[in-house]
Amino acid sequence: MSGAPTLVIPEVEVSVTAACSLACAQCGFFVPDQPRPFDGPAQDGLIQALTVLEQAGVRITSLALLGGEATLAPAALLACAQVARASPAVERVEVVTNGLTPKGLPAALLPLIDRLSLSDYTADDELASAWARFLERVAPEVEFRRRRHGQWDPVDTLVDLGVEGGQRAYDACWYRRHCVTLERGRLFVCSRLPKRRHDEAGLPLRAGLTADRISAHLQAPAAPTACRFCSQMAGLPGVVPGRQPDDRLPKLRARALTWLAQTR
């Protein structure tokens, strides 16, 4: 892509795997029932999508690689980071992780990324501090960011907001403003649509697509039909984030702390 971009998208999320080390109640990404983010190898789907976006004159300020849990698919994570880093359409590359399986973070990945964001579901600051010290030792140029969640929007409650309610949810949607998502060769205004497999709501990324068409999709005034069934925008009481059905969280935390302390 040469010259100034025709369209700038601040952030695009790309899942490299649907697998996760946690089994959070009310998971907003619908683990363990999250569909596969790509029908083939993630890096192949990402190459094809970014090629279309580049040819359309689109620039992505930050491309975030996540899951599921991205470090459970280290080969795909590394390959997608290499694709994103090489793409003229991508300015910055970020990895989002729960931080509990750090041994799945390939050493070759760190020079390719600009930021590592920790979605922290532990009860204290020790895991975040361990990650900050680890990155300072091995990759001080990588920005570290911690995300701690106060509460989640519930996802297991079935709702029907109606057409007008769905439109109001779409107009006010936090996810729409922050979670443009690329999955299965389509661009979605919200991460919840592909995670619920509402692929009809995504824009197929095909050769010849224009920036105007992409912008019209992202800024469309009418809500997708799926928005009327969005429990996250129904104003329901929040739920405790990261709640597990067993004791896996403290066990994974202990292993992660040991690995982060010993690896140089």
N, C-alpha and C positions, 0 to 999 in steps of 0.2 A: 504494500500500500504506500503510495507516494503522496506528498502534500498533506494538507490538513484533512482530518477525518470528516466524513459527512455526518456521522452519528457517533456519539460517545455514550457508552453504557457504563455507569460507574462500577457495577459489580455483577459478575455472573458466577453462579454456583454450578459446579460439576461434580457429581458423585462418581467415584471410581469403583465403588463396591456397595452392595446392599447389606453386607455382613457387618455385625457389630459385636464388640466384646461385652456390651451391656444389654440388659433386657428391661429398659426403663418402662415403668407403667405409664400409659398415656403418651408414648413416644410420638412426638410431632412429625417424625419421619417414618412412622409406621413400621419400625422394626419389630418383629421379624418378618412382617408381611410386605415390606417394601419391595416393589418390583425391581428387576435388574435395570440399572440406569442406561445400559446400552445392549443392543441385541447381539453384538459381537464384542471383540476386544475394545476396551474403553478408549485406548489411544487411537485406534482406527476411526472410531466415531468422532473423537475430538478433532482429529486432523481434518476430516471431511467438513465438520461444522465450522471450524475456524477458517478454512479456506474460503467457504461461502461468505462468511462475515467479512473477511479481509477484502475479497473482491467487490463486496457491496460498499466498501468504504467505512466500515464500522471499526471502532477502537474500543476495547474493553480496558477500563482503568485498572481493575483488579479481578483476576480470575481465581476463585477459591476452589481448591480440591478438597473434597470431604467424602463422607459415606452416607449411611453406615459409619464404620470406623476405617478411615483411609489406610492406617498402618497395618490392617489385616490383609491388605492386598499390596505388598511392597513393590512388586514388579509393575503392576498397573499404575501405582502412584508415581513411581519414578518415570515410567514411560510417558505418562500424561504431563508431568512437570517438564520433561524434555520437549514435548510438543508445544506446550504453552510458552516456554521460554524462547523457542525458536520462531514463534508466530509474530509477524509484524502487527497483528491485530491486538496483541496483549501487552499491556504496559508493565503490570506487576503480577506476581504469582504468590498465592497464599496457600498454606495447608492448615486445615482445621482438624483437630484431634481431641479426643477425650484424655489423652496423655497417659493412658493406662497400659499401653503395649508399645513402649518406646523402642524396643528391639526391632520392631517392624519398620522403623524409619531408616531407609537406606542412607549410608554415609554420603553417597554420591548425590543425594537429593538436596542437601543443604546449600551447596553453591548455586542451585537453580532457583531458590525461592527468596522472596523478599520479606515474608512474614510467616510466623507460626502462631496460630491462635489456639489457645487451650480452652476447651469447653469443660469447665471444672465442676464436677459433681461431688467432690469430696467435702468433708466437713470443716477443714481448716486450710491454712495457707501453705502447708508443707509441700504439696505436690507442685504448686505453681512456683514456689521458691526453688525447688529442685530443678525444674525445667529451665528457669531463668539462669541458674548457675551453670547448668549443662551447656546451654547455648552460648553463654559468655566464654566458656572454655573452648568449644569446638567450632562455633560459627558466630562470632560476635557481630558480624554484619547483618545477621538475620534479626529483624524486629520481633519481639515477643509480646504477645497480647493475651491477657486472660479474660475469659468471659464467664462470669458467674451468674446463674439464672435465679431470680427471685421466685418466680412461679411460671408454670406452663399453662397455656390454654388447653382445655380438655379436648380430646379427639374421639373418645369412645362413645360419646352421647350422640345419638342420631337426631338431626334437626332438619326441618324444612322451613326456611325463612320466607319462602314464596318469592315471586319474581321481584317485587319491590324491595323486599328485605335483602335478597341477594345482591341487588344493585347497590343498596346502601352499604352492604358489607364490602363490596368491591371498591366503592368510592372511598371508603375509610381504611382500606386494608393496609396494615403495616407491612405484611409480607410482600405485597405488590410493590411497595416502594423500596424494599431492601433485598428481595430474594429472586431476582430474575434467574432462571434456571435453564440449563442446557441438558437435555436427556433424550436419548433415542432419536437423535437427529432432528429435534424440535426445540424451539425456544418458547419458554413459558413465562408469563408475567409473575408467577408465584411458585415457590417450591412445593406447595401442597398439591397442586394440580398433577404433576407427574408422579408424585409419591402415591396418589390415589388412582393413578393410571388413567387420568382424564386426558388421553393423548389428543383427543379431538380439539382440545383447547389450546394446543401448542401450534406454533407456526413451523411447518416443515422447512428445513434449511436446504434449499436446492439451488443448483447453479442458475444464475440469472436473477436471483433475488436482489431487490434494491434496498438501499437504506430507508427510503420513504416507506416502503412496504413494511419493513421491520419496525420503524417508528410508529406507524399506524397500528400495528399489532400491539406494541407495548403501551401505547397511549389510547387504545380503543375506548370510546365512551361507554359502550354497552358491556355489561358483565357477562362472562361465560356462564352457561347454564349451571355448571357445577358449583358456582358461588352460592347458590341458594341453599346448598347442603353443607356449608362450611361451619362446623361447630366451633372452630377457633375464632370466628368473627361473630359468634352468637351472643356474646356478653355473658357467658356462663362463668360461675365461680372458678378461680384458678386452682390448680392442683400442685402438689409438691413435686419439683423436678427431680429426675434421676433416681426415683424410688425403685429398688430391685426386689425380685421375688426370693432372693437368697443372700448369701454373704459374699458374693463375688467381688463387690466393690472394695471392701477392705483388703481382700486377698490380692487383687490386682494392684491396688495402691501400694502395698508393701513390696511387691515384686518390682514395680516401676521405680520406686524410690531406690531400691538396691541397684538396679541397672543404671539409673541416671547418675548415681554417686560413683560407680566403678568405671564407667565408660569414659574414655578420653580420646 
